[in-house]
Structures are given as structure tokens and as C-alpha cells.
Amino acid sequence: MTAYLWTKTAHLVFVIAWMASVFYLPRILVNIAEVGDVPAVRERLVLMGRRLYRFGHIMFGIALLFGLALWLHFGIGGGWMHAKLTLVLLMLVYFTVCGRWLKGVDKGRALPSAKAMRWINELPLFALIAVVYLVLAKPF
């Protein structure tokens, strides 16, 4: 039981770290969209975004390893797990799209408007709420 609790604790800690980057990277993109053509500020935000994107992928990878250990070694699963993993995959795609937008900004491409970016910024919250519900309630 102790190994299970330590593995689950590590998984949750790294998921929280990844979710922080999932929430903050789009916010950096909102700020880039709002800053306009102020090169020093724009460069700083892009640098912050690149570092956060790299950090987020590392945190996701570690969370995935601990999640796989829970799934394979301790046999946790069911229909709710498939739904959860689908939502996690969608959040990973979302995070990757944000990273591509950031790389595009670095190459001089335009972002969607600041208003659109603010709406896009809210999407992972709904996915997280659904994931937490699925994990706690295990409805199917």
C-alpha cells in the first residue's frame, strides 16, 4: 500500500505542475497578443513561454510515467479511465497547439486576437473539471 500511495502522490504532484503550465502558457500568449510591437517585452514573453513549454513537457512525461505505473502495476482502470485519458490527450494536444503558436510568434507569425486568446485560455479548465470528476466519481 505504501508504494501505491507514493506513486499516486508523485503522479498528482507532476500532474499539478503540468496543469500549471497548461494554464499559464496561453496566458503568456494573451500577453504577447496584447503587447503589440514592443520588442523587448515581446522577446521576454517568448523566452518565458519557451521555458514554460519545455518545463510542461517534462512534467507531463514524468506524470505519464507515474500514471502508467499506477495503471499497469496496481490495475487501476475502467471505462472512466478511458474517458479521462481521452481528455488528457485533448489537453496535451491543446498544450502542443499553444506551443506551436509560441514558436510561430518567434518566427514572426501573428496570433489570434487577444480576446480570442482569452477565450482559448479558459478551455483547459473545463477539461480539468471533467477529469477530476471522472477520477473521484468513477461513474462507469
Backbone torsions as a table, in degrees:
resi	resn	phi	psi	omega
1	MET	NA	-32.9	-179.1
2	THR	-64.9	-42.3	179.0
3	ALA	-62.7	-39.3	178.6
4	TYR	-61.4	-47.6	-178.1
5	LEU	-65.0	-40.4	178.5
6	TRP	-67.4	-39.5	178.8
7	THR	-66.0	-43.8	179.0
8	LYS	-65.6	-39.4	177.2
9	THR	-61.5	-47.1	179.6
10	ALA	-62.8	-42.6	178.8
11	HIS	-58.6	-47.8	-178.8
12	LEU	-64.2	-41.1	179.7
13	VAL	-61.7	-44.8	-179.0
14	PHE	-74.0	-29.6	173.0
15	VAL	-64.6	-43.6	178.7
16	ILE	-61.2	-42.8	178.1
17	ALA	-62.9	-41.8	178.6
18	TRP	-65.5	-43.7	-179.8
19	MET	-62.7	-33.0	175.6
20	ALA	-60.2	-41.8	179.1
21	SER	-72.2	-33.9	177.1
22	VAL	-63.3	-37.8	179.2
23	PHE	-77.9	-35.2	-171.7
24	TYR	-86.4	-32.3	-179.3
25	LEU	-58.8	-46.3	177.0
26	PRO	-63.5	-30.2	177.8
27	ARG	-66.4	-37.8	174.8
28	ILE	-62.4	-39.9	178.0
29	LEU	-64.5	-36.9	174.9
30	VAL	-59.9	-46.3	-180.0
31	ASN	-63.6	-38.4	177.1
32	ILE	-63.5	-42.3	179.6
33	ALA	-64.3	-33.1	-178.4
34	GLU	-82.5	-26.3	-173.0
35	VAL	-72.7	-22.5	179.3
36	GLY	72.3	-132.4	-174.2
37	ASP	-107.5	42.6	174.0
38	VAL	-93.5	99.2	-168.9
39	PRO	-58.8	-42.3	-175.9
40	ALA	-64.3	-43.9	-179.8
41	VAL	-68.5	-43.7	-179.8
42	ARG	-60.7	-45.1	179.0
43	GLU	-61.5	-41.6	-179.8
44	ARG	-64.5	-43.4	179.0
45	LEU	-65.4	-39.6	177.9
46	VAL	-64.2	-41.6	177.3
47	LEU	-61.2	-46.1	177.6
48	MET	-59.9	-42.9	-179.9
49	GLY	-63.5	-42.5	179.3
50	ARG	-61.5	-45.2	179.5
51	ARG	-64.0	-41.1	179.3
52	LEU	-66.6	-39.5	179.5
53	TYR	-62.6	-44.3	177.7
54	ARG	-63.2	-46.6	177.6
55	PHE	-57.0	-45.4	-178.5
56	GLY	-60.9	-41.1	179.1
57	HIS	-67.4	-36.9	177.2
58	ILE	-65.2	-45.1	179.4
59	MET	-63.1	-39.5	178.0
60	PHE	-62.5	-45.1	-179.4
61	GLY	-59.6	-44.3	179.9
62	ILE	-68.0	-42.9	177.2
63	ALA	-60.7	-38.7	178.5
64	LEU	-63.0	-42.1	179.2
65	LEU	-62.3	-45.8	178.5
66	PHE	-67.8	-36.2	176.6
67	GLY	-63.8	-41.6	176.4
68	LEU	-62.9	-39.1	177.5
69	ALA	-61.4	-42.9	177.9
70	LEU	-63.0	-44.0	-175.3
71	TRP	-68.7	-46.3	-174.6
72	LEU	-81.8	-43.6	-174.6
73	HIS	-80.5	-39.9	-174.6
74	PHE	-101.6	-0.9	173.4
75	GLY	67.5	31.4	179.5
76	ILE	-80.4	132.7	178.8
77	GLY	172.2	-171.5	-177.0
78	GLY	140.5	-174.5	179.6
79	GLY	-61.3	-36.0	179.3
80	TRP	-62.2	-32.5	-179.6
81	MET	-65.6	-39.5	178.5
82	HIS	-64.2	-41.5	177.5
83	ALA	-64.6	-43.0	178.9
84	LYS	-61.7	-47.4	-179.0
85	LEU	-63.7	-33.9	175.3
86	THR	-63.4	-44.0	178.5
87	LEU	-66.0	-39.1	177.8
88	VAL	-63.5	-41.7	177.4
89	LEU	-61.7	-42.1	177.2
90	LEU	-62.2	-39.4	177.3
91	MET	-66.9	-36.1	176.6
92	LEU	-65.4	-41.3	176.1
93	VAL	-61.7	-44.9	177.9
94	TYR	-57.4	-47.5	-179.7
95	PHE	-62.4	-40.4	179.3
96	THR	-66.8	-40.5	176.7
97	VAL	-61.7	-43.1	177.0
98	CYS	-60.8	-40.1	177.5
99	GLY	-63.7	-38.7	177.3
100	ARG	-66.6	-38.4	175.3
101	TRP	-61.4	-41.6	178.5
102	LEU	-61.9	-44.9	178.1
103	LYS	-63.8	-35.0	176.6
104	GLY	-65.4	-40.8	176.9
105	VAL	-60.5	-40.9	178.6
106	ASP	-61.5	-26.9	179.8
107	LYS	-97.3	5.3	176.3
108	GLY	96.1	5.8	178.7
109	ARG	-79.8	152.9	-179.5
110	ALA	-84.8	151.3	174.0
111	LEU	-94.0	165.0	166.9
112	PRO	-59.1	167.7	-178.1
113	SER	-60.2	160.2	179.2
114	ALA	-60.5	-37.9	179.3
115	LYS	-64.5	-44.9	177.9
116	ALA	-63.0	-40.4	179.3
117	MET	-63.7	-35.0	177.5
118	ARG	-64.1	-41.1	177.8
119	TRP	-66.4	-43.1	179.1
120	ILE	-62.2	-34.5	179.8
121	ASN	-59.5	-25.8	-175.7
122	GLU	-86.6	-15.4	-173.7
123	LEU	-57.4	-44.8	-176.5
124	PRO	-65.4	-21.1	178.2
125	LEU	-60.9	-44.2	-179.5
126	PHE	-66.0	-38.6	177.3
127	ALA	-65.4	-40.8	179.4
128	LEU	-63.9	-41.6	178.0
129	ILE	-59.3	-44.4	179.4
130	ALA	-64.9	-40.9	179.2
131	VAL	-63.1	-46.4	-179.5
132	VAL	-62.4	-41.9	177.5
133	TYR	-59.9	-47.4	-178.1
134	LEU	-60.7	-41.1	-178.3
135	VAL	-69.2	-40.9	-177.9
136	LEU	-77.9	-43.8	-174.4
137	ALA	-87.6	-26.7	-175.9
138	LYS	43.2	60.1	-170.5
139	PRO	-67.6	-17.8	179.1
140	PHE	-153.5	NA	NA
